[in-house]
Amino acid sequence: METLRLSAEIRGALLRAVCFTAATAVISAAVIFAFSGFGASALFRLGVRLGSERVDTSDGAYLEYYDAKKSVLGGSGYRIFLRRDGESLAAALDFLKFVKQNDRDVAVIRMNCEPENLNEYLETGDESLLGSLDDAGREFVRGVYDLNKKQPPAMRLSFAVSGDPGSGEFSLEESVWDSSKSRAGVLDVSCIYRDSDPMFRVGRELRFGSLERLSGCIERLENVSGSFGLENYAGINEPEYYFLIPESEAADY
């Protein structure tokens, strides 16, 4: 009987030791993961998924742009940095509608175009005037035409050639954004392409997000910068607001 009790105690001690060792291993692995570059990168991608909203370009609610509403100020200029593809221009048009809904002073769209023909199209709806545009460009201009039909004459949009936007202007920039391009009073939005930035390779649908929601994840990346033989973290070279564009729409600038 005494032998059986001793055997049970030994088995119990062994079981506790095994459980302790396993728990220690799990905790150690979790700590190493959390404080490694791989773990911080995985946490960042999770933050991108949870901190961005799926964009529905078919509705008029624009709830996915809730965070940006505080930054849409009357009289400001707006820029969206993109590739000239269907998904990017659809995102730009949707954001333009949101901006127009909240800033009635927006009246001019700057893009690489022939403004005379496009402005005549906005007046007449004559599709032959869109002959110089590709399919994506035509869909964008048609969307502006439809938007104008819902506006009183004094608030309708018109086109101008590319250039830095001023008060009440919305500019499509066919380039990559960087911090040197920041302008006081201008709200910038970038299009991030999942094929070109693995940190934002999340999901397969059009999404909109803000860096403010990623502040904790960015701080984690900064904390592990240079550790475990990793390169120093160079920061997220994006403006406050961004679109995530599906990989299928990828193209070179």
C-alpha positions as CSV (number, residue, x, y, z in Angstrom):
1,M,0.0,0.0,0.0
2,E,2.8,2.3,0.9
3,T,4.6,1.4,-2.3
4,L,1.4,2.2,-4.4
5,R,1.1,5.6,-2.6
6,L,4.8,6.4,-3.3
7,S,4.4,5.4,-7.0
8,A,1.3,7.7,-7.3
9,E,3.3,10.6,-5.8
10,I,6.2,10.0,-8.2
11,R,3.8,9.9,-11.2
12,G,2.2,13.1,-10.0
13,A,5.5,14.8,-9.6
14,L,6.6,13.7,-13.0
15,L,3.3,15.0,-14.5
16,R,3.8,18.3,-12.8
17,A,7.3,18.5,-14.1
18,V,6.3,17.7,-17.6
19,C,3.5,20.3,-17.5
20,F,5.8,22.9,-16.1
21,T,8.4,22.2,-18.8
22,A,5.8,22.3,-21.6
23,A,4.3,25.6,-20.2
24,T,7.8,27.1,-20.0
25,A,8.5,26.1,-23.6
26,V,5.3,27.6,-24.8
27,I,5.8,30.8,-23.0
28,S,9.4,31.1,-24.1
29,A,8.4,30.5,-27.7
30,A,5.6,33.1,-27.4
31,V,8.1,35.7,-26.0
32,I,10.6,35.0,-28.7
33,F,7.9,35.2,-31.3
34,A,6.5,38.5,-29.9
35,F,9.9,40.1,-29.7
36,S,11.2,38.9,-33.0
37,G,11.0,40.7,-36.3
38,F,8.8,37.8,-37.7
39,G,6.4,38.1,-34.8
40,A,6.2,41.9,-35.1
41,S,5.6,41.6,-38.8
42,A,2.8,39.0,-38.3
43,L,1.3,41.3,-35.6
44,F,1.4,44.2,-38.1
45,R,-0.4,42.3,-40.8
46,L,-3.0,41.3,-38.3
47,G,-3.4,44.9,-37.3
48,V,-3.8,45.8,-41.0
49,R,-6.6,43.3,-41.4
50,L,-8.4,44.3,-38.2
51,G,-7.8,48.1,-38.6
52,S,-9.0,48.5,-42.2
53,E,-12.5,48.3,-43.6
54,R,-13.7,46.6,-46.8
55,V,-14.7,49.2,-49.4
56,D,-18.1,48.8,-51.1
57,T,-18.0,51.1,-54.1
58,S,-21.7,50.3,-54.9
59,D,-23.2,52.1,-52.0
60,G,-23.5,55.7,-50.8
61,A,-22.9,55.3,-47.1
62,Y,-19.0,55.7,-47.1
63,L,-18.9,54.3,-43.5
64,E,-15.5,52.8,-44.4
65,Y,-14.1,56.3,-44.4
66,Y,-15.3,57.2,-40.9
67,D,-11.7,57.8,-39.6
68,A,-10.9,60.2,-42.5
69,K,-14.0,62.4,-41.9
70,K,-12.2,64.5,-39.3
71,S,-9.5,65.2,-41.8
72,V,-11.8,66.4,-44.6
73,L,-11.7,70.1,-44.1
74,G,-13.5,72.7,-46.2
75,G,-11.1,74.5,-48.6
76,S,-8.4,71.8,-48.4
77,G,-6.8,70.1,-51.3
78,Y,-6.8,66.4,-51.8
79,R,-4.5,63.9,-53.5
80,I,-4.6,60.2,-54.2
81,F,-1.5,58.4,-55.3
82,L,-2.2,55.5,-57.6
83,R,-1.5,53.3,-60.6
84,R,-3.9,53.9,-63.5
85,D,-5.9,50.7,-63.3
86,G,-9.6,49.9,-62.8
87,E,-9.5,49.1,-59.1
88,S,-7.4,52.1,-58.2
89,L,-9.6,54.5,-60.2
90,A,-12.7,53.0,-58.7
91,A,-11.2,53.6,-55.2
92,A,-10.4,57.2,-56.2
93,L,-13.9,57.8,-57.5
94,D,-15.5,56.4,-54.3
95,F,-13.2,58.6,-52.1
96,L,-14.0,61.6,-54.3
97,K,-17.8,61.0,-53.7
98,F,-17.1,60.9,-50.0
99,V,-15.0,64.1,-50.1
100,K,-17.7,65.9,-52.1
101,Q,-20.3,64.8,-49.6
102,N,-18.4,66.4,-46.8
103,D,-16.6,69.3,-48.5
104,R,-18.9,71.0,-50.9
105,D,-16.2,73.4,-52.0
106,V,-14.4,70.7,-54.0
107,A,-14.9,71.7,-57.7
108,V,-11.8,70.7,-59.7
109,I,-10.3,67.3,-60.5
110,R,-6.7,67.3,-61.6
111,M,-5.5,64.4,-63.6
112,N,-3.4,63.6,-66.7
113,C,-6.0,64.3,-69.3
114,E,-7.3,66.6,-72.0
115,P,-9.5,68.8,-69.9
116,E,-11.3,70.5,-72.7
117,N,-12.8,67.2,-74.1
118,L,-13.6,65.9,-70.6
119,N,-15.3,69.1,-69.5
120,E,-17.4,69.1,-72.7
121,Y,-18.3,65.5,-72.0
122,L,-19.5,66.5,-68.5
123,E,-21.8,69.0,-70.2
124,T,-23.1,66.9,-73.1
125,G,-22.6,63.2,-72.2
126,D,-21.1,62.7,-75.7
127,E,-19.1,59.4,-75.4
128,S,-17.1,60.2,-78.5
129,L,-15.2,62.8,-76.4
130,L,-13.7,60.0,-74.3
131,G,-11.7,58.5,-77.2
132,S,-8.3,59.3,-75.7
133,L,-9.0,57.4,-72.5
134,D,-8.5,53.7,-71.7
135,D,-11.4,51.7,-70.2
136,A,-10.5,52.5,-66.6
137,G,-10.2,56.2,-67.3
138,R,-13.6,56.2,-69.1
139,E,-15.3,54.5,-66.1
140,F,-13.8,57.1,-63.8
141,V,-15.0,60.0,-66.0
142,R,-18.4,58.5,-66.4
143,G,-18.6,58.2,-62.6
144,V,-17.9,62.0,-62.3
145,Y,-20.6,62.7,-64.9
146,D,-23.1,60.7,-62.9
147,L,-22.0,62.5,-59.7
148,N,-22.4,65.9,-61.4
149,K,-26.0,65.1,-62.4
150,K,-26.8,64.9,-58.7
151,Q,-25.3,68.3,-57.9
152,P,-26.7,71.8,-58.4
153,P,-24.9,73.6,-61.3
154,A,-22.8,75.8,-59.0
155,M,-21.4,72.7,-57.2
156,R,-20.5,70.5,-60.2
157,L,-17.0,69.2,-60.9
158,S,-14.7,70.0,-63.8
159,F,-11.3,68.7,-64.9
160,A,-7.9,70.4,-65.1
161,V,-4.5,69.1,-66.0
162,S,-2.3,67.5,-63.4
163,G,-0.6,69.7,-60.8
164,D,-0.5,70.5,-57.1
165,P,-4.0,70.9,-55.9
166,G,-5.1,74.1,-54.3
167,S,-8.3,75.0,-52.4
168,G,-11.2,72.9,-53.4
169,E,-9.2,70.6,-55.8
170,F,-8.9,66.8,-55.9
171,S,-5.8,65.5,-57.7
172,L,-5.0,62.0,-59.1
173,E,-1.2,61.5,-58.8
174,E,0.2,58.7,-60.9
175,S,3.2,58.1,-58.6
176,V,4.3,56.6,-55.3
177,W,3.8,58.8,-52.2
178,D,6.7,59.7,-50.0
179,S,7.0,62.0,-47.0
180,S,8.8,64.7,-49.1
181,K,5.6,65.2,-51.0
182,S,3.6,66.2,-48.0
183,R,2.0,69.7,-48.3
184,A,0.4,71.7,-45.6
185,G,-3.4,71.7,-45.8
186,V,-3.5,68.8,-48.4
187,L,-5.0,65.5,-47.4
188,D,-3.1,62.6,-49.1
189,V,-4.3,59.0,-49.6
190,S,-2.1,56.3,-51.1
191,C,-2.9,53.1,-52.9
192,I,-0.9,50.2,-51.6
193,Y,-0.5,47.2,-53.8
194,R,-0.3,43.9,-52.1
195,D,2.2,42.5,-54.6
196,S,4.7,45.4,-53.9
197,D,4.6,45.5,-50.0
198,P,4.5,42.2,-48.0
199,M,3.6,44.1,-44.8
200,F,0.2,45.0,-46.4
201,R,-0.4,41.6,-48.1
202,V,-3.8,41.1,-46.4
203,G,-7.0,39.8,-47.9
204,R,-8.2,39.9,-51.5
205,E,-10.6,42.8,-51.5
206,L,-10.4,46.6,-51.8
207,R,-9.9,48.0,-48.3
208,F,-9.3,51.4,-46.6
209,G,-7.4,52.1,-43.5
210,S,-5.4,54.6,-41.4
211,L,-2.0,54.5,-39.8
212,E,-3.5,55.7,-36.6
213,R,-5.1,52.3,-36.1
214,L,-1.7,50.7,-36.6
215,S,0.1,52.8,-34.1
216,G,0.6,49.9,-31.6
217,C,1.9,47.6,-34.4
218,I,4.2,50.3,-35.7
219,E,5.6,50.8,-32.1
220,R,6.2,47.0,-31.9
221,L,8.2,47.1,-35.1
222,E,10.3,50.0,-33.8
223,N,11.0,48.1,-30.5
224,V,12.4,45.0,-32.3
225,S,14.3,47.0,-34.9
226,G,17.9,45.8,-35.2
227,S,17.4,42.9,-32.8
228,F,18.1,39.2,-33.7
229,G,20.3,40.3,-36.6
230,L,17.4,42.1,-38.3
231,E,17.7,45.3,-40.3
232,N,16.8,48.6,-38.6
233,Y,13.2,49.5,-39.1
234,A,12.9,52.3,-41.7
235,G,9.3,53.3,-40.9
236,I,6.0,53.1,-42.9
237,N,6.4,55.4,-45.9
238,E,2.7,56.0,-46.4
239,P,0.4,58.9,-45.6
240,E,-2.1,58.7,-42.8
241,Y,-4.8,57.1,-45.0
242,Y,-4.4,54.3,-47.6
243,F,-6.3,51.9,-49.9
244,L,-5.3,48.3,-50.2
245,I,-5.6,47.3,-53.8
246,P,-6.1,43.6,-54.8
247,E,-3.1,41.8,-56.4
248,S,-5.1,41.1,-59.5
249,E,-5.0,44.7,-60.4
250,A,-1.2,45.1,-60.0
251,A,0.7,47.0,-62.6
252,D,3.9,49.0,-62.9
253,Y,3.8,52.8,-62.4
